[in-house]
Amino acid sequence: MTQQAARPVVLLVDDEPEILVALTDLLEDAFTVISTVSPVEALEILARRNDVDVIVSDQRMPEMGGDVMLARAREISDAQAILLTGYADIGAVAAALNQGRISFYSHKPWDPDALRAMIVQAADYHRLERELRTERQLLHGLLNNLRAGLGFKDSQGRFVRINHQAADFYDRDVADCLGQREEDLCDPALLPALRMAEERMRAEGRDEAAVELPAQVGRNHGRWRGFTRVVLDDSDSSDVYSVVINRDITRQQEMEGRLRQAEKMQALGTMAGGIAHDFNNLLTAVLGSLELAHEMLPPEEGAVLRLLDNATAAARRGASLTRRLLNFSRPRDLSLEPIDVNALLHGMKDLLAQTVVSRQDKALATPCSIVVDTAASDGMLPPVCTDAGQLELAVLNLCINAVDAMPNGGVIRVSSALKRVREVVAGTNLVPGSYVMVSVQDQGVGMSEETLARVFEPFFTTKDVGRGTGLGLSMIYGFVRHVGGEVQVHSTPGEGTRVDLCLPVQDGTARAETTEEPGITTMPDRPLRIMVVDDEPGVRAVTAGFLRARGHEVHDYPGGRAAVAALEAGLGPLDLVIMDVMMPEMGGQETAHRLQAIQPDLRVLYLTGYANLGALPKGGNVMHKPFTRAGLAEHIGRIMRGGASTA
């Protein structure tokens, strides 16, 4: 059921009641009629009501003339005014018409049909006038408050309306844009991209397309990197108008880029995690077997022992590579502690200098040099909570990249500063707070915008084959963001590159200190009854071998079901269970739960080649593969004394 339009409201003003009755009889079938014999009361009615469409007033009235009353009514109401007058009042009528106080007038006695038609026309005019005023208010509200750039063009392509955002896109004022075509306003380098987008919209039958700003459009550089353009044509109108909307999507593109980066890192992390789990199992078996073999040989077998040492060192390098592969793709259990950044940088001077010398081309006429400059921030930087080893690796990696980017030599400058962020920085991990910024700046070839957009992608590199893996910046990116910081890269082709590592300052919480002296063997003196559960035969054999060499009683099983069955059959009581986290059929947690249901006081040490620590029991004891005999002894000693182990 459609809603009927409200009846127009007519206010009748005449000092003769008989006239009001006659006018009411004429109009009440189509209008809502309000009447009064007093012009003063009529003004009061208009002050209270804003829905009056037409005022019909007599001219000659004792209190006030009709033309005077209608002039005052114009100040408080937008209603159309009709004056009823005799021939003697024609002068007042002419004056009222000239001054815009009335729209129509009628003589007394009036023609009913003519007067009624006049009032209908006045009511329609008032309705259209109000609708037009509403449309204008809506348009101005849209122009002034829309965050996007909005412009209206005539059939010649000239702007007839435009808001501040659209004018700002052309680097002009609103007044300068009116009457001008887009070709006369925008940067010539931008026009081909705009026209191409509009052609694409016409070809595809769409009214919206994304536009990338060309790199040479310097005016908008740093503000609008990309935007969507909407073009709407009123082709049904004889005067063809078009609407142009430019919406800044720079932040949206940055967020989409970060999402794609995160998805790549997650996918690669998942793949790397699976590889690392299997590889670490192999390395555990290799390293453990080498260590056991080393102890079985007599000292006189020097040549064989050296070969075993070489194999052990190679296997440990493999374990280090596995950890590095995981560091950039997924957060690791970092050793976070308060770090004095300036002290760390100065402590790296010799290492950095040696790295630069060994990395650069010896034939350079102007060799590379490195300067560690913290003079501007000495004594001013608060400590940051980070992993010192990872920060050193990050700075070292950046300096290596800087050397490779300076084929003609130059100076690499490592500096530090205090950075204060007062509001969230769009497209970054920076939130309000204080950061210590470590910067590595070179004088190299620099990077284009296309290269700069991909620097954090895994395996992306601009170096020659054999000189880079493409993992360096990805690892730095993962490490810095894991500690709540951000990596920012600034580069210009031919002018060099600066990489800023922004690290949040220490919040006052310090890592709990251990009272245990390093290197002390903490294995219990008495032999223990230990169960080893691992589906990898090599790992199981090495773990059992380490324990038996210490004099412990060991019972090893290839899976959780076999271990539970053995304890149910009366194997216990046990002092400790050492088991893998990821096993087929029954995982480590389920196995531990079933074993502890049989022996509630049973202690558990989890072994993992790669596992999310959040998936393990809270406060659980965890040891990462590969491990040494001494490391295993240290963990067992800590567990048996009642401490937690998460190394």
C-alpha positions as semicolon CSV with decimal commas, in nm:
position;residue;x (nm);y (nm);z (nm)
1;M;0,000;0,000;0,000
2;T;0,153;0,331;-0,112
3;Q;0,163;0,622;0,128
4;Q;-0,050;0,919;0,015
5;A;0,114;1,259;-0,007
6;A;0,022;1,502;0,271
7;R;-0,243;1,758;0,181
8;P;-0,108;2,111;0,126
9;V;-0,167;2,347;0,419
10;V;-0,331;2,686;0,351
11;L;-0,347;2,970;0,605
12;L;-0,645;3,208;0,548
13;V;-0,625;3,560;0,699
14;D;-0,923;3,799;0,675
15;D;-1,094;4,022;0,931
16;E;-1,438;3,925;0,795
17;P;-1,553;3,579;0,920
18;E;-1,791;3,541;0,626
19;I;-1,497;3,559;0,384
20;L;-1,310;3,292;0,580
21;V;-1,614;3,062;0,568
22;A;-1,648;3,106;0,192
23;L;-1,276;3,039;0,130
24;T;-1,282;2,734;0,358
25;D;-1,581;2,588;0,167
26;L;-1,386;2,642;-0,157
27;L;-1,063;2,471;-0,043
28;E;-1,127;2,216;0,232
29;D;-1,181;1,922;-0,003
30;A;-0,818;1,939;-0,129
31;F;-0,631;2,138;0,137
32;T;-0,579;2,146;0,511
33;V;-0,721;2,485;0,601
34;I;-0,620;2,708;0,895
35;S;-0,798;3,042;0,935
36;T;-0,781;3,352;1,153
37;V;-0,930;3,701;1,155
38;S;-0,613;3,853;1,305
39;P;-0,288;3,915;1,109
40;V;-0,101;3,922;1,440
41;E;-0,233;3,574;1,525
42;A;-0,142;3,463;1,171
43;L;0,223;3,554;1,237
44;E;0,211;3,359;1,564
45;I;0,075;3,055;1,379
46;L;0,355;3,078;1,123
47;A;0,614;3,099;1,403
48;R;0,479;2,774;1,551
49;R;0,430;2,577;1,229
50;N;0,669;2,520;0,941
51;D;0,433;2,319;0,723
52;V;0,226;2,604;0,578
53;D;0,243;2,600;0,199
54;V;0,025;2,898;0,102
55;I;-0,092;3,215;0,284
56;V;-0,407;3,381;0,146
57;S;-0,454;3,723;0,306
58;D;-0,686;4,019;0,271
59;Q;-0,519;4,356;0,216
60;R;-0,740;4,587;0,422
61;M;-0,744;4,479;0,789
62;P;-0,765;4,695;1,105
63;E;-0,462;4,555;1,287
64;M;-0,221;4,542;0,995
65;G;-0,229;4,565;0,618
66;G;-0,199;4,241;0,426
67;D;0,116;4,351;0,244
68;V;0,286;4,438;0,575
69;M;0,181;4,109;0,736
70;L;0,308;3,909;0,438
71;A;0,639;4,100;0,444
72;R;0,687;3,997;0,809
73;A;0,573;3,643;0,730
74;R;0,850;3,618;0,469
75;E;1,106;3,650;0,752
76;I;0,978;3,342;0,936
77;S;0,818;3,126;0,665
78;D;0,888;3,016;0,307
79;A;0,516;2,978;0,226
80;Q;0,384;3,122;-0,098
81;A;0,172;3,439;-0,048
82;I;-0,151;3,543;-0,228
83;L;-0,306;3,884;-0,161
84;L;-0,683;3,946;-0,191
85;T;-0,762;4,306;-0,264
86;G;-1,014;4,549;-0,403
87;Y;-0,940;4,780;-0,693
88;A;-0,857;5,064;-0,456
89;D;-0,556;4,872;-0,320
90;I;-0,382;4,816;-0,652
91;G;-0,087;5,036;-0,547
92;A;-0,016;4,823;-0,242
93;V;-0,043;4,512;-0,458
94;A;0,208;4,645;-0,710
95;A;0,452;4,738;-0,433
96;A;0,419;4,393;-0,273
97;L;0,480;4,222;-0,608
98;N;0,786;4,434;-0,681
99;Q;0,935;4,363;-0,341
100;G;0,879;3,988;-0,370
101;R;0,640;3,972;-0,077
102;I;0,364;3,799;-0,277
103;S;0,355;3,558;-0,571
104;F;-0,006;3,612;-0,686
105;Y;-0,300;3,842;-0,615
106;S;-0,677;3,824;-0,677
107;H;-0,952;4,086;-0,682
108;K;-1,260;4,081;-0,472
109;P;-1,504;3,941;-0,552
110;W;-1,296;3,652;-0,684
111;D;-1,365;3,392;-0,945
112;P;-1,378;3,060;-0,750
113;D;-1,219;2,846;-1,021
114;A;-0,946;3,101;-1,093
115;L;-0,863;3,149;-0,722
116;R;-0,860;2,776;-0,656
117;A;-0,628;2,718;-0,954
118;M;-0,403;2,998;-0,827
119;I;-0,377;2,838;-0,481
120;V;-0,308;2,493;-0,631
121;Q;-0,030;2,641;-0,845
122;A;0,120;2,823;-0,545
123;A;0,112;2,502;-0,335
124;D;0,284;2,305;-0,615
125;Y;0,545;2,578;-0,654
126;H;0,612;2,574;-0,282
127;R;0,650;2,193;-0,281
128;L;0,895;2,205;-0,572
129;E;1,085;2,489;-0,409
130;R;1,121;2,288;-0,087
131;E;1,231;1,977;-0,278
132;L;1,487;2,182;-0,465
133;R;1,613;2,333;-0,141
134;T;1,640;1,983;0,011
135;E;1,831;1,858;-0,293
136;R;2,068;2,153;-0,272
137;Q;2,128;2,090;0,100
138;L;2,190;1,722;0,035
139;L;2,429;1,803;-0,249
140;H;2,621;2,056;-0,043
141;G;2,632;1,816;0,250
142;L;2,764;1,543;0,021
143;L;3,023;1,772;-0,138
144;N;3,147;1,908;0,193
145;N;3,152;1,585;0,394
146;L;3,236;1,313;0,144
147;R;3,588;1,186;0,202
148;A;3,624;1,099;-0,164
149;G;3,678;1,353;-0,439
150;L;3,346;1,436;-0,607
151;G;3,290;1,646;-0,919
152;F;3,006;1,712;-1,164
153;K;3,078;1,792;-1,529
154;D;2,859;1,942;-1,800
155;S;2,831;1,809;-2,154
156;Q;3,155;1,988;-2,247
157;G;3,345;1,820;-1,966
158;R;3,367;2,137;-1,753
159;F;3,328;2,112;-1,377
160;V;3,006;2,274;-1,255
161;R;3,035;2,145;-0,897
162;I;3,338;2,005;-0,717
163;N;3,435;1,946;-0,355
164;H;3,756;2,027;-0,170
165;Q;3,885;1,669;-0,186
166;A;3,855;1,659;-0,565
167;A;4,010;2,002;-0,602
168;D;4,296;1,896;-0,375
169;F;4,359;1,598;-0,604
170;Y;4,434;1,850;-0,880
171;D;4,626;2,070;-0,634
172;R;4,379;2,354;-0,690
173;D;4,116;2,552;-0,503
174;V;3,749;2,480;-0,567
175;A;3,700;2,819;-0,735
176;D;3,991;2,751;-0,972
177;C;3,834;2,422;-1,086
178;L;3,485;2,546;-1,169
179;G;3,438;2,594;-1,542
180;Q;3,760;2,406;-1,618
181;R;3,809;2,068;-1,783
182;E;4,007;1,790;-1,619
183;E;4,267;1,811;-1,897
184;D;4,340;2,170;-1,790
185;L;4,374;2,085;-1,420
186;C;4,561;1,762;-1,364
187;D;4,922;1,665;-1,416
188;P;4,979;1,568;-1,784
189;A;5,156;1,251;-1,669
190;L;4,833;1,137;-1,503
191;L;4,600;1,186;-1,801
192;P;4,693;0,865;-1,989
193;A;4,619;0,655;-1,677
194;L;4,282;0,828;-1,631
195;R;4,180;0,788;-1,995
196;M;4,290;0,425;-1,995
197;A;4,079;0,357;-1,687
198;E;3,774;0,523;-1,845
199;E;3,819;0,324;-2,168
200;R;3,845;0,007;-1,962
201;M;3,521;0,095;-1,783
202;R;3,338;0,155;-2,111
203;A;3,473;-0,165;-2,266
204;E;3,378;-0,378;-1,965
205;G;3,045;-0,206;-1,900
206;R;3,145;-0,099;-1,552
207;D;3,143;0,241;-1,386
208;E;3,440;0,192;-1,151
209;A;3,807;0,112;-1,206
210;A;4,128;0,125;-1,001
211;V;4,402;0,361;-1,116
212;E;4,769;0,352;-1,020
213;L;4,934;0,691;-1,002
214;P;5,242;0,706;-1,228
215;A;5,570;0,743;-1,040
216;Q;5,642;1,076;-1,214
217;V;5,334;1,241;-1,065
218;G;5,532;1,417;-0,796
219;R;5,257;1,639;-0,664
220;N;5,061;1,351;-0,515
221;H;5,367;1,146;-0,423
222;G;5,336;1,033;-0,064
223;R;4,962;1,091;-0,053
224;W;4,757;0,919;-0,321
225;R;4,944;0,621;-0,462
226;G;4,631;0,464;-0,604
227;F;4,261;0,542;-0,627
228;T;3,936;0,413;-0,771
229;R;3,758;0,627;-1,026
230;V;3,380;0,616;-1,071
231;V;3,226;0,782;-1,378
232;L;2,847;0,807;-1,410
233;D;2,688;0,954;-1,726
234;D;2,329;1,079;-1,739
235;S;2,279;0,969;-2,098
236;D;1,898;1,003;-2,073
237;S;1,919;1,378;-2,026
238;S;1,925;1,623;-2,313
239;D;2,202;1,807;-2,130
240;V;2,448;1,526;-2,059
241;Y;2,609;1,558;-1,715
242;S;2,863;1,323;-1,567
243;V;2,972;1,248;-1,211
244;V;3,336;1,174;-1,130
245;I;3,437;1,023;-0,795
246;N;3,801;0,968;-0,697
247;R;3,848;0,759;-0,384
248;D;4,192;0,721;-0,228
249;I;4,272;0,350;-0,186
250;T;4,638;0,390;-0,087
251;R;4,582;0,254;0,263
252;Q;4,361;-0,024;0,127
253;Q;4,637;-0,125;-0,115
254;E;4,891;-0,119;0,167
255;M;4,670;-0,338;0,383
256;E;4,611;-0,578;0,094
257;G;4,987;-0,590;0,036
258;R;5,046;-0,668;0,403
259;L;4,780;-0,939;0,388
260;R;4,942;-1,095;0,081
261;Q;5,278;-1,077;0,256
262;A;5,135;-1,243;0,566
263;E;4,971;-1,514;0,356
264;K;5,299;-1,584;0,178
265;M;5,484;-1,599;0,508
266;Q;5,219;-1,828;0,656
267;A;5,224;-2,061;0,355
268;L;5,601;-2,070;0,351
269;G;5,611;-2,115;0,728
270;T;5,377;-2,412;0,705
271;M;5,593;-2,570;0,439
272;A;5,914;-2,489;0,626
273;G;5,768;-2,625;0,949
274;G;5,700;-2,962;0,794
275;I;6,048;-2,976;0,642
276;A;6,208;-2,862;0,967
277;H;6,030;-3,128;1,171
278;D;6,161;-3,410;0,951
279;F;6,503;-3,252;0,903
280;N;6,551;-3,194;1,276
281;N;6,465;-3,558;1,344
282;L;6,738;-3,658;1,099
283;L;6,986;-3,415;1,253
284;T;6,907;-3,545;1,602
285;A;6,988;-3,898;1,493
286;V;7,303;-3,784;1,309
287;L;7,439;-3,561;1,585
288;G;7,353;-3,807;1,860
289;S;7,508;-4,099;1,675
290;L;7,823;-3,896;1,607
291;E;7,849;-3,800;1,973
292;L;7,804;-4,159;2,089
293;A;8,054;-4,285;1,830
294;H;8,302;-4,017;1,938
295;E;8,294;-4,149;2,296
296;M;8,334;-4,513;2,187
297;L;8,662;-4,450;2,005
298;P;8,992;-4,454;2,197
299;P;9,202;-4,135;2,196
300;E;9,466;-4,289;1,968
301;E;9,215;-4,292;1,680
302;G;9,292;-3,925;1,616
303;A;9,220;-3,923;1,242
304;V;8,881;-4,086;1,287
305;L;8,793;-3,850;1,571
306;R;8,872;-3,550;1,351
307;L;8,640;-3,685;1,084
308;L;8,367;-3,726;1,342
309;D;8,424;-3,368;1,462
310;N;8,395;-3,240;1,104
311;A;8,071;-3,432;1,052
312;T;7,936;-3,300;1,383
313;A;8,018;-2,941;1,290
314;A;7,848;-2,982;0,951
315;A;7,534;-3,126;1,113
316;R;7,522;-2,836;1,359
317;R;7,544;-2,591;1,070
318;G;7,248;-2,772;0,917
319;A;7,053;-2,723;1,241
320;S;7,143;-2,353;1,235
321;L;7,018;-2,320;0,877
322;T;6,689;-2,483;0,975
323;R;6,641;-2,234;1,257
324;R;6,716;-1,945;1,021
325;L;6,462;-2,075;0,772
326;L;6,196;-2,075;1,043
327;N;6,287;-1,740;1,195
328;F;6,151;-1,526;0,911
329;S;5,837;-1,730;0,849
330;R;5,709;-1,783;1,201
331;P;5,787;-1,619;1,536
332;R;6,033;-1,817;1,742
333;D;6,087;-1,828;2,114
334;L;6,316;-1,525;2,127
335;S;6,546;-1,455;2,421
336;L;6,400;-1,116;2,503
337;E;6,594;-0,900;2,747
338;P;6,671;-0,531;2,800
339;I;6,937;-0,424;2,548
340;D;7,147;-0,107;2,531
341;V;7,138;-0,051;2,154
342;N;7,433;0,189;2,139
343;A;7,653;-0,048;2,340
344;L;7,553;-0,332;2,108
345;L;7,637;-0,129;1,796
346;H;7,977;-0,022;1,928
347;G;8,050;-0,380;2,025
348;M;7,993;-0,480;1,662
349;K;8,243;-0,234;1,511
350;D;8,521;-0,486;1,453
351;L;8,283;-0,750;1,319
352;L;8,121;-0,504;1,079
353;A;8,456;-0,373;0,958
354;Q;8,586;-0,724;0,890
355;T;8,265;-0,817;0,711
356;V;8,284;-0,513;0,485
357;V;8,646;-0,583;0,395
358;S;8,583;-0,951;0,320
359;R;8,264;-0,882;0,123
360;Q;8,372;-0,602;-0,110
361;D;8,557;-0,623;-0,440
362;K;8,929;-0,589;-0,372
363;A;8,977;-0,405;-0,707
364;L;8,762;-0,107;-0,604
365;A;8,939;0,228;-0,644
366;T;8,726;0,366;-0,359
367;P;8,675;0,089;-0,102
368;C;8,370;0,063;0,118
369;S;8,397;0,181;0,475
370;I;8,161;0,164;0,769
371;V;8,091;0,424;1,036
372;V;7,904;0,354;1,359
373;D;7,771;0,694;1,465
374;T;7,568;0,713;1,786
375;A;7,697;1,050;1,908
376;A;7,359;1,218;1,865
377;S;7,185;0,961;2,086
378;D;7,451;0,864;2,341
379;G;7,303;0,869;2,689
380;M;6,954;0,940;2,553
381;L;6,827;0,599;2,446
382;P;6,624;0,382;2,684
383;P;6,680;0,007;2,663
384;V;6,476;-0,201;2,420
385;C;6,336;-0,546;2,492
386;T;6,471;-0,767;2,215
387;D;6,694;-1,060;2,127
388;A;7,052;-0,930;2,114
389;G;7,172;-1,205;1,881
390;Q;6,891;-1,150;1,634
391;L;6,946;-0,773;1,638
392;E;7,317;-0,822;1,567
393;L;7,232;-1,054;1,277
394;A;6,985;-0,799;1,140
395;V;7,240;-0,515;1,144
396;L;7,508;-0,740;0,995
397;N;7,271;-0,852;0,718
398;L;7,183;-0,492;0,634
399;C;7,550;-0,394;0,614
400;I;7,619;-0,687;0,380
401;N;7,331;-0,571;0,158
402;A;7,474;-0,218;0,165
403;V;7,816;-0,338;0,048
404;D;7,656;-0,531;-0,239
405;A;7,460;-0,217;-0,337
406;M;7,779;-0,005;-0,367
407;P;7,981;-0,146;-0,661
408;N;8,181;0,179;-0,674
409;G;8,249;0,192;-0,301
410;G;8,129;0,446;-0,048
411;V;8,040;0,489;0,317
412;I;7,791;0,282;0,516
413;R;7,655;0,469;0,816
414;V;7,504;0,286;1,113
415;S;7,326;0,520;1,354
416;S;7,063;0,526;1,626
417;A;6,795;0,770;1,737
418;L;6,488;0,796;1,956
419;K;6,165;0,795;1,754
420;R;5,834;0,904;1,907
421;V;5,511;0,797;1,740
422;R;5,205;1,001;1,840
423;E;4,939;0,822;1,633
424;V;4,895;0,496;1,447
425;V;5,097;0,500;1,124
426;A;4,884;0,360;0,842
427;G;5,019;0,050;0,674
428;T;5,277;-0,021;0,947
429;N;5,306;-0,194;1,284
430;L;5,377;0,138;1,459
431;V;5,143;0,244;1,740
432;P;5,176;0,548;1,968
433;G;5,482;0,519;2,186
434;S;5,861;0,548;2,190
435;Y;6,094;0,347;1,969
436;V;6,469;0,316;1,933
437;M;6,550;0,343;1,564
438;V;6,860;0,170;1,428
439;S;6,940;0,296;1,076
440;V;7,175;0,152;0,816
441;Q;7,232;0,393;0,526
442;D;7,440;0,338;0,213
443;Q;7,544;0,543;-0,090
444;G;7,459;0,272;-0,338
445;V;7,250;0,233;-0,650
446;G;6,917;0,258;-0,466
447;M;6,594;0,085;-0,560
448;S;6,299;0,161;-0,785
449;E;5,946;0,174;-0,644
450;E;5,874;-0,166;-0,799
451;T;6,173;-0,323;-0,624
452;L;6,098;-0,139;-0,299
453;A;5,747;-0,287;-0,295
454;R;5,889;-0,642;-0,300
455;V;6,190;-0,622;-0,067
456;F;6,023;-0,823;0,210
457;E;5,901;-1,103;-0,016
458;P;6,067;-1,439;0,063
459;F;6,326;-1,542;-0,197
460;F;6,304;-1,209;-0,382
461;T;6,653;-1,073;-0,453
462;T;6,819;-0,834;-0,697
463;K;7,162;-0,991;-0,646
464;D;7,340;-1,217;-0,889
465;V;7,301;-1,592;-0,862
466;G;7,502;-1,722;-0,569
467;R;7,520;-1,385;-0,389
468;G;7,183;-1,379;-0,219
469;T;6,898;-1,606;-0,112
470;G;6,626;-1,345;-0,074
471;L;6,570;-1,445;0,289
472;G;6,771;-1,171;0,465
473;L;6,516;-0,891;0,475
474;S;6,232;-1,139;0,524
475;M;6,404;-1,270;0,837
476;I;6,465;-0,917;0,964
477;Y;6,102;-0,828;0,891
478;G;5,975;-1,130;1,086
479;F;6,206;-1,071;1,382
480;V;6,138;-0,697;1,421
481;R;5,762;-0,731;1,388
482;H;5,761;-1,020;1,637
483;V;5,905;-0,790;1,906
484;G;5,643;-0,524;1,826
485;G;5,853;-0,308;1,595
486;E;5,858;-0,211;1,229
487;V;6,103;-0,209;0,939
488;Q;6,092;0,096;0,710
489;V;6,292;0,119;0,388
490;H;6,363;0,449;0,211
491;S;6,537;0,439;-0,124
492;T;6,587;0,650;-0,436
493;P;6,752;0,521;-0,753
494;G;7,107;0,655;-0,772
495;E;7,098;0,806;-0,424
496;G;7,121;0,502;-0,194
497;T;6,904;0,327;0,061
498;R;6,826;0,367;0,430
499;V;6,670;0,089;0,636
500;D;6,523;0,183;0,976
501;L;6,464;-0,082;1,241
502;C;6,212;0,064;1,489
503;L;6,220;-0,128;1,818
504;P;5,979;-0,052;2,106
505;V;6,148;0,068;2,423
506;Q;6,168;-0,155;2,729
507;D;5,840;-0,140;2,924
508;G;6,001;-0,202;3,262
509;T;5,935;-0,576;3,282
510;A;6,257;-0,771;3,299
511;R;6,315;-1,134;3,226
512;A;6,337;-1,349;3,537
513;E;6,698;-1,420;3,621
514;T;6,810;-1,775;3,690
515;T;7,026;-1,839;3,991
516;E;7,179;-2,142;3,829
517;E;7,539;-2,121;3,720
518;P;7,592;-2,217;3,357
519;G;7,781;-2,530;3,274
520;I;7,702;-2,714;3,596
521;T;7,581;-3,068;3,537
522;T;7,239;-3,099;3,696
523;M;7,163;-3,463;3,616
524;P;7,036;-3,644;3,927
525;D;7,289;-3,865;4,102
526;R;7,062;-4,168;4,124
527;P;6,962;-4,373;3,818
528;L;6,615;-4,296;3,686
529;R;6,349;-4,512;3,523
530;I;6,277;-4,327;3,199
531;M;6,035;-4,401;2,915
532;V;6,132;-4,274;2,566
533;V;5,851;-4,246;2,309
534;D;5,935;-4,142;1,952
535;D;5,817;-4,269;1,614
536;E;6,160;-4,198;1,458
537;P;6,389;-4,499;1,525
538;G;6,707;-4,292;1,490
539;V;6,594;-4,029;1,742
540;R;6,466;-4,295;1,979
541;A;6,794;-4,487;1,964
542;V;7,009;-4,176;2,022
543;T;6,793;-4,054;2,312
544;A;6,802;-4,397;2,476
545;G;7,177;-4,421;2,414
546;F;7,241;-4,087;2,585
547;L;7,038;-4,196;2,888
548;R;7,186;-4,546;2,918
549;A;7,535;-4,397;2,902
550;R;7,438;-4,204;3,216
551;G;7,332;-4,522;3,390
552;H;6,954;-4,477;3,364
553;E;6,707;-4,756;3,305
554;V;6,541;-4,686;2,970
555;H;6,226;-4,833;2,811
556;D;6,169;-4,706;2,457
557;Y;5,854;-4,735;2,243
558;P;5,772;-4,635;1,882
559;G;5,438;-4,470;1,960
560;G;5,187;-4,355;2,217
561;R;4,966;-4,664;2,208
562;A;5,256;-4,897;2,286
563;A;5,372;-4,671;2,571
564;V;5,026;-4,657;2,731
565;A;4,984;-5,033;2,695
566;A;5,318;-5,093;2,867
567;L;5,231;-4,874;3,165
568;E;4,888;-5,034;3,193
569;A;5,061;-5,376;3,196
570;G;5,257;-5,285;3,508
571;L;5,580;-5,125;3,378
572;G;5,569;-4,841;3,634
573;P;5,639;-4,655;3,839
574;L;5,844;-4,424;3,613
575;D;6,043;-4,112;3,702
576;L;6,014;-3,941;3,362
577;V;5,870;-3,975;3,011
578;I;6,057;-3,821;2,717
579;M;5,840;-3,812;2,406
580;D;5,800;-3,649;2,067
581;V;5,518;-3,398;2,025
582;M;5,413;-3,496;1,673
583;M;5,349;-3,868;1,630
584;P;5,098;-4,060;1,416
585;E;4,784;-4,214;1,568
586;M;4,843;-4,066;1,913
587;G;5,028;-3,736;1,961
588;G;5,247;-3,638;2,252
589;Q;4,982;-3,451;2,451
590;E;4,726;-3,730;2,429
591;T;4,988;-3,986;2,522
592;A;5,098;-3,780;2,824
593;H;4,736;-3,736;2,935
594;R;4,675;-4,113;2,927
595;L;5,002;-4,194;3,100
596;Q;4,937;-3,943;3,379
597;A;4,588;-4,088;3,425
598;I;4,767;-4,410;3,525
599;Q;5,054;-4,242;3,717
600;P;4,947;-3,887;3,816
601;D;5,291;-3,773;3,941
602;L;5,465;-3,866;3,615
603;R;5,691;-3,593;3,477
604;V;5,701;-3,532;3,099
605;L;5,967;-3,379;2,872
606;Y;5,844;-3,301;2,520
607;L;6,080;-3,319;2,221
608;T;5,996;-3,114;1,914
609;G;6,159;-3,055;1,581
610;Y;5,908;-2,781;1,506
611;A;5,595;-2,707;1,703
612;N;5,383;-2,412;1,802
613;L;5,457;-2,363;2,171
614;G;5,105;-2,230;2,217
615;A;4,973;-2,577;2,135
616;L;5,167;-2,736;2,421
617;P;5,042;-2,760;2,781
618;K;5,088;-2,435;2,967
619;G;5,411;-2,455;3,165
620;G;5,509;-2,778;2,987
621;N;5,871;-2,886;2,960
622;V;5,995;-2,861;2,602
623;M;6,331;-2,934;2,438
624;H;6,400;-2,860;2,072
625;K;6,568;-3,100;1,834
626;P;6,849;-3,151;1,758
627;F;6,998;-3,170;2,107
628;T;7,322;-3,286;2,268
629;R;7,376;-3,525;2,556
630;A;7,472;-3,236;2,783
631;G;7,159;-3,045;2,684
632;L;6,940;-3,344;2,756
633;A;7,107;-3,392;3,096
634;E;7,051;-3,025;3,181
635;H;6,679;-3,048;3,099
636;I;6,627;-3,366;3,296
637;G;6,808;-3,223;3,598
638;R;6,591;-2,909;3,593
639;I;6,271;-3,111;3,560
640;M;6,361;-3,349;3,843
641;R;6,432;-3,051;4,068
642;G;6,083;-2,922;3,994
643;G;6,170;-2,642;3,749
644;A;6,030;-2,573;3,402
645;S;6,228;-2,630;3,085
646;T;6,146;-2,451;2,760
647;A;6,483;-2,428;2,588
